[in-house]
Amino acid sequence: AQGKQLQTFSVGYRDNKKYFHATKFQPGADAPYIRKMNDFLHARHHWITLDTPELVPALYAAVDARDLPGMADVDASLLLFCRQIKPHATVALSGECADEIFGGYPWYRDPAVREKYGFPWAQSTAYRASFLKPGVLGSIDPAAFVDARYRQTLAETSVRPGLSAEEQRMRQMMNLNFKWFMQTLLDRKDRMSMYSGLEVRVPFCDYRIAEYLYSVPWEYKDYRNQEKGLLREAMRGVLPDEVLWRRKSPYPKTWNPSYLAAVTAELRGVLTDPAAPILRIIKADALENLLTSGADNPIPWYGQLMTTPQTIAWFVQLNYWLEKYKVELV
C-alpha cells in the first residue's frame, strides 16, 4: 500500500536437506513452498539458516528469556530466528493459533488420538516421572495432578445441550488447546521474540475469530476432509494452489545428528559434576539411559517435535535453570 516491498523470513537448518526424513507429523521440507510463495508475493525473502554451534548456547538464552526450562531447541531456534529478523524489522506477523482455532493438529483429526483420554500432546506423564529420584515428589502424584487439570478443563468446556458426541468432543479439544497448548506457544513466541526486541503479532489469535470458530461445526472446520479446510476454502484463488492444499507441516526442527551429539556432550558434562543441581532431583542412571537410547525414542517429551535430542536438551536447560535461579528444594 505504501509502495514498499514486503519482507519475508524463514528458518531452516544447515544440512537439513541431507538429514531430513519425512514423518507422520512432518511430511515434507518447507523450502519449495517458501520459493513458490515468494515468487507469488514478489517479496524480499531472508533465508535464515541455523547450525548446531549456535543452537546449543541458545538453549541457555532461551531459559533466560522464558525464566523456565522450555521446549529446548524448539524455543532456542525461534530465539535465534527472531534475533536475525530484528535488524530488518521491528514488527513481524506470524501464523500461531491457526491450528488450534481451525482444527489443524493431528489430535483433532485422527479419531484414535482424539478419543484418547488425557492431554493429547502430553501422554508421557509416567515416562517423565520415571526420571525423578525417590522421595522428591513427597505426596505429589504426577498422574493425579495432570488428570485433575484435564478433568477440570473438560468440566469448564462450554457445550450446549443437544450436540452429538463428536461435536461435544471437538468442543473439549478446542478448549484443551485454547487453555494449554496455545498458551504454551503464545508464551514461547512472546518471550523468544521480545528477548531480541522484536514485536511479533499473531492475527489468527484475534478473539473475534476464536470466538466465532469455537462453535462452527467440525464438518466445516474439516471441510472436504482437509486440515483447516474452512480456512483453505476461504483462501481459494488468493494463494497458489500448491501452497493452499499442502499438507500441514509444523515449525521445523534440526535433523542434523551433530545436534544430538552436541546436546549429549553437554549433558554428559553436567553428569561429571557431582555438585550439578539436577542430580539432587533426577536419577543419574535414567539420564545415562536417555543418552544411550538413540535418536528415535518413540515417546515425545511434549507435542510432536520433542523427541530424544530435545529431551536431552531439556535436561540441560533444567540444570542451568536450577543453578542460575538458585532453586532450593524444601
C-alpha positions in Angstrom: 0.0 0.0 0.0 2.9 2.3 0.7 4.9 1.2 -2.4 7.3 -0.8 -0.2 8.4 -4.3 -0.9 7.2 -7.0 1.5 9.9 -8.6 3.5 9.5 -12.3 4.4 11.6 -14.6 6.7 12.0 -18.3 7.0 14.1 -20.5 9.3 15.9 -23.7 8.4 18.9 -25.7 9.4 22.3 -26.5 7.9 22.3 -29.9 6.1 18.6 -30.5 6.8 18.1 -31.4 3.2 20.7 -34.2 3.7 19.3 -35.5 7.0 15.6 -34.7 6.9 13.3 -37.7 6.8 9.5 -37.5 6.5 7.3 -38.5 9.4 3.6 -38.6 10.0 3.9 -35.2 11.6 6.5 -33.6 9.3 5.7 -34.9 5.8 7.9 -32.6 3.8 10.5 -29.8 3.7 9.4 -26.2 3.6 11.9 -24.7 1.1 10.0 -25.5 -2.2 6.8 -23.9 -0.8 8.7 -20.9 0.5 10.0 -20.3 -3.0 6.6 -20.6 -4.5 5.1 -18.1 -2.0 7.9 -15.6 -2.6 7.6 -15.8 -6.3 3.9 -15.2 -5.8 4.4 -12.2 -3.4 7.4 -10.7 -5.2 8.8 -10.4 -1.6 12.3 -9.7 -0.5 13.0 -13.0 1.3 15.5 -13.7 4.0 16.6 -17.3 4.3 17.8 -17.8 7.9 19.9 -20.9 8.3 20.8 -22.1 11.8 23.5 -24.6 12.8 24.4 -26.7 15.8 27.1 -24.4 17.2 24.5 -21.6 17.6 21.7 -23.8 18.8 23.4 -25.2 21.9 24.4 -21.9 23.5 20.9 -20.6 22.6 19.4 -23.2 24.9 20.6 -21.2 27.8 19.4 -17.9 26.4 16.0 -19.5 25.9 15.8 -20.3 29.6 16.8 -16.7 30.4 14.0 -15.5 28.0 11.4 -17.8 29.4 12.6 -17.8 33.1 12.0 -21.6 32.9 13.2 -24.6 31.0 11.0 -24.8 27.9 10.7 -26.5 24.6 14.5 -27.0 24.2 15.7 -26.1 20.7 12.1 -25.5 19.6 12.5 -22.4 21.8 16.2 -21.8 21.1 15.8 -21.8 17.3 12.9 -19.4 17.5 15.0 -17.0 19.7 17.9 -17.1 17.1 15.4 -16.7 14.2 13.9 -13.6 15.9 17.4 -12.2 16.6 18.2 -12.3 12.9 14.8 -10.7 11.9 15.3 -7.8 14.3 17.9 -5.9 12.1 15.4 -5.8 9.3 12.1 -5.2 11.1 10.7 -4.2 14.5 7.3 -5.9 13.9 6.6 -9.2 12.3 3.5 -11.3 11.6 3.3 -15.0 12.5 0.7 -17.7 12.0 0.3 -19.1 15.5 -3.1 -20.3 16.6 -4.5 -21.2 13.1 -4.1 -24.9 14.0 -5.8 -24.5 17.4 -8.7 -22.5 16.1 -9.3 -24.1 12.7 -8.5 -27.7 13.8 -5.3 -28.4 12.1 -3.5 -30.6 14.6 -3.4 -34.4 14.2 -5.1 -34.8 17.6 -8.1 -33.0 16.2 -8.3 -35.1 13.1 -7.1 -38.6 14.0 -10.1 -40.4 15.7 -7.9 -42.7 17.7 -5.9 -39.8 19.1 -9.0 -37.6 19.5 -10.8 -40.2 21.7 -7.7 -41.0 23.8 -8.1 -39.9 27.4 -5.8 -37.1 28.6 -3.9 -34.2 27.0 -3.1 -35.4 23.5 0.2 -33.6 23.3 1.4 -34.8 26.7 0.8 -38.5 27.0 4.1 -39.2 28.7 3.5 -38.4 32.4 4.7 -41.8 33.6 7.8 -41.5 31.4 8.6 -38.0 32.7 8.1 -39.0 36.4 10.4 -42.0 36.0 13.4 -39.7 35.9 12.7 -38.3 39.4 14.6 -39.6 42.4 12.5 -41.4 45.0 11.3 -39.0 47.7 11.5 -35.9 45.6 7.7 -35.9 44.9 6.7 -36.3 48.6 2.9 -36.7 48.5 2.5 -35.4 44.9 1.1 -38.0 42.4 2.1 -36.7 38.9 -0.6 -38.7 37.1 -3.3 -37.5 39.5 -2.1 -33.9 39.2 -2.3 -33.9 35.4 -5.6 -35.8 35.5 -7.2 -33.3 37.8 -6.3 -30.5 35.4 -7.5 -32.4 32.4 -10.9 -33.2 34.1 -11.3 -29.6 35.2 -10.7 -28.3 31.7 -13.4 -30.7 30.3 -15.8 -29.6 33.1 -15.3 -26.0 32.2 -15.8 -26.5 28.5 -18.9 -24.7 27.1 -21.1 -27.3 25.4 -24.7 -26.5 24.6 -27.3 -29.3 25.0 -28.2 -31.5 22.1 -24.8 -31.7 20.4 -23.6 -35.0 19.1 -20.9 -36.9 20.9 -18.4 -36.0 18.2 -19.3 -32.3 18.4 -19.0 -32.4 22.2 -15.6 -33.9 22.0 -14.4 -31.3 19.4 -15.5 -28.5 21.8 -13.5 -30.2 24.5 -10.5 -30.5 22.2 -10.8 -26.8 21.3 -10.9 -25.8 24.9 -8.0 -28.1 25.9 -6.0 -26.4 23.1 -7.0 -22.9 24.0 -6.3 -23.3 27.7 -3.0 -25.2 27.4 -1.2 -25.8 24.1 -2.0 -22.5 22.6 -0.9 -20.7 25.8 2.5 -22.5 25.7 3.1 -21.5 22.1 2.0 -17.9 22.6 4.2 -17.5 25.6 7.1 -19.1 23.7 6.6 -16.7 20.8 6.3 -13.6 23.0 9.3 -14.4 25.2 11.7 -15.5 22.4 10.8 -12.5 20.2 10.9 -9.9 22.9 14.3 -11.1 24.1 15.6 -9.5 20.9 13.2 -6.6 21.0 11.1 -7.9 18.1 7.3 -7.5 18.3 5.5 -10.5 16.8 1.8 -10.2 16.0 -0.4 -13.2 15.7 -3.5 -12.2 13.7 -5.2 -15.6 13.8 -5.4 -15.2 17.5 -7.9 -12.3 17.2 -10.5 -13.1 19.9 -13.3 -12.5 17.4 -12.0 -15.3 15.1 -11.5 -17.6 18.1 -15.0 -16.9 19.5 -16.7 -17.4 16.1 -14.8 -20.6 15.2 -15.4 -22.2 18.6 -18.9 -23.1 17.7 -18.5 -23.7 14.0 -19.4 -27.4 13.4 -16.5 -29.8 12.9 -17.7 -30.8 9.4 -16.9 -27.2 8.3 -13.6 -26.9 10.0 -12.7 -30.3 8.4 -14.2 -29.1 5.1 -13.6 -31.8 2.4 -11.7 -33.8 5.0 -8.9 -31.3 4.8 -6.9 -29.9 7.7 -8.1 -26.4 8.3 -10.5 -27.0 5.4 -12.6 -23.9 6.1 -9.5 -21.6 6.1 -8.2 -23.1 2.9 -11.5 -22.8 1.2 -11.7 -19.1 2.2 -8.2 -18.6 0.6 -9.1 -20.4 -2.7 -8.0 -18.2 -5.6 -6.0 -16.0 -3.2 -3.0 -18.3 -2.6 -1.1 -20.5 -5.1 -2.8 -23.9 -5.2 0.4 -25.8 -4.3 0.7 -23.8 -1.1 -3.1 -23.7 -0.4 -3.5 -27.5 -0.4 -0.2 -28.5 1.0 -0.4 -30.9 3.9 0.3 -29.3 7.3 3.9 -29.3 8.4 4.9 -28.0 11.8 7.6 -25.5 12.8 10.9 -27.0 11.5 13.5 -28.6 13.8 17.0 -29.7 13.1 17.5 -33.3 12.0 21.3 -33.0 12.0 23.0 -35.8 14.0 25.6 -33.2 15.1 22.9 -31.6 17.3 22.2 -34.9 19.1 25.9 -35.3 19.6 26.3 -31.8 20.9 23.5 -31.9 23.5 24.6 -35.4 24.5 28.1 -33.9 25.2 26.5 -31.0 27.1 24.5 -33.3 29.4 27.5 -35.7 29.9 29.4 -32.6 31.1 26.7 -32.0 33.6 26.8 -35.6 34.8 30.5 -35.5 35.5 29.9 -32.7 38.1 28.9 -34.3 41.4 27.6 -30.9 42.5 25.3 -30.4 39.5 21.9 -29.4 40.9 19.9 -31.6 38.6 21.4 -34.7 40.4 19.5 -33.7 43.5 16.2 -34.5 41.8 16.9 -36.6 38.7 18.3 -40.1 38.7 21.8 -40.2 37.1 21.2 -43.7 35.6 17.9 -42.6 34.0 19.9 -39.8 32.3 22.5 -42.3 31.2 19.8 -44.5 29.7 18.4 -41.5 27.8 21.9 -40.6 26.4 22.3 -44.1 25.1 18.7 -44.5 23.8 19.4 -43.3 20.2 17.6 -40.5 18.3 14.3 -42.2 17.9 12.8 -42.7 21.4 9.1 -43.3 20.5 7.8 -41.2 23.4 7.8 -37.4 22.7 8.5 -35.3 25.7 6.0 -32.7 24.6 4.0 -32.0 21.5 5.1 -33.6 18.2 8.6 -32.4 17.8 10.3 -33.1 21.2 12.0 -36.5 20.8 15.3 -37.7 22.2 17.6 -34.8 21.2 15.1 -32.3 22.6 14.5 -34.3 25.8 18.3 -34.3 26.4 18.4 -30.6 25.7 15.5 -30.1 28.2 17.5 -31.6 31.0 20.5 -29.4 30.1 18.1 -26.4 30.4 16.7 -27.8 33.7 20.2 -28.0 35.2 21.0 -24.5 34.1 17.7 -23.1 35.5 18.3 -24.8 38.9 21.8 -23.3 39.0 21.1 -19.8 37.7 17.9 -19.2 39.7 19.4 -20.9 42.8 16.3 -23.1 43.2 16.2 -24.7 46.7 14.3 -27.9 47.4 12.4 -27.7 50.7 
